[in-house]
Amino acid sequence: MTWRSYEESMPSNCDLSSAGRYAVKHNPAAYYVDIRSRCARWDAPMGTTSSGRFLSDLRRDRLPSFSFVAPNLCDDMHDCPIATGDAWLHRWIARIVASPATGRVRL
């Protein structure tokens, strides 16, 4: 089975330190030492609604068997208004639903 963790605002794959709006504490893959070698491949920066790994995987119908998506500290509404998080969800849900992978996506 394949998996991928898409982390918004993560500076680099499997980044083990918080930076800017990226909070490593919201990235489960970073804490599993047994998968550290795979983490560098499967734990990726999410990108934006206009470019990046998550959007690319959605468009190409290349989502892994299990996908974990974590917004940054603003878009998860920890540090910003609820309206910011709502807008983030609105933008991403539209892209997820429009994806060829829609039939396989479980929200």
C-alpha positions in Angstrom: 0.0 0.0 0.0 1.2 3.5 -0.8 0.7 6.6 1.3 1.5 10.3 1.2 1.2 13.1 3.7 0.7 16.5 2.0 1.8 19.2 4.4 0.9 22.8 3.6 3.8 25.3 4.1 6.3 22.5 4.9 9.7 23.8 3.5 11.0 20.4 2.3 10.1 16.7 2.3 9.8 15.2 5.8 10.9 18.4 7.5 11.4 17.7 11.2 11.3 21.3 12.4 8.5 23.8 12.5 9.0 26.8 10.2 6.8 29.8 9.5 3.2 28.5 9.3 4.3 24.8 9.1 3.9 23.0 12.4 5.7 19.6 12.6 3.4 18.6 15.4 0.6 18.3 12.8 2.7 16.0 10.7 2.4 12.4 12.0 4.9 11.0 9.5 7.7 13.0 11.0 7.4 11.1 14.3 7.6 7.5 13.1 11.3 6.7 13.2 10.7 3.3 11.6 9.6 4.9 8.3 12.1 7.7 8.3 13.8 6.5 5.1 10.3 6.4 3.3 9.3 9.7 4.9 11.7 11.6 2.7 9.8 10.3 -0.3 6.2 10.2 0.9 5.9 13.2 3.2 5.7 16.1 0.8 5.0 19.8 0.8 1.4 20.2 -0.3 1.8 23.2 -2.5 -1.0 25.6 -3.4 -4.3 25.4 -5.3 -2.4 26.6 -8.4 0.7 24.3 -8.3 2.4 21.7 -6.1 2.4 18.0 -5.3 -1.1 17.6 -4.0 -2.7 19.4 -7.0 -0.4 17.5 -9.4 -1.4 14.1 -7.9 -5.1 15.1 -8.0 -4.9 16.1 -11.7 -3.0 13.0 -12.7 -5.1 10.6 -10.7 -2.0 9.6 -8.8 -3.2 9.7 -5.2 -1.8 6.9 -3.1 -3.9 4.4 -1.3 -3.9 6.6 1.8 -3.5 10.4 1.7 -3.2 12.7 4.7 -3.7 16.5 4.1 -2.6 19.0 6.8 -3.3 22.7 6.4 -0.8 25.2 7.8 -1.4 27.1 11.1 -3.4 29.8 9.4 -5.6 27.7 7.2 -6.4 25.2 10.0 -7.8 28.3 11.9 -5.3 28.1 14.8 -3.8 31.5 14.0 -6.3 33.0 11.6 -10.1 33.6 11.4 -12.5 30.9 10.7 -13.3 32.6 7.3 -9.7 31.9 6.3 -10.0 28.2 6.9 -13.4 28.1 5.3 -12.0 29.8 2.1 -9.1 27.3 2.1 -11.5 24.4 2.3 -13.7 25.9 -0.4 -10.7 26.2 -2.8 -9.4 22.7 -2.1 -12.7 20.8 -2.1 -13.5 22.2 -5.5 -10.2 20.8 -6.8 -10.7 17.4 -5.1 -14.2 17.0 -6.5 -13.0 18.0 -10.0 -10.2 15.4 -9.9 -10.2 12.2 -12.0 -9.5 10.5 -8.6 -12.9 11.6 -7.3 -14.4 8.2 -7.5 -11.6 6.9 -5.2 -11.4 9.8 -2.8 -12.9 9.3 0.6 -13.5 12.5 2.6 
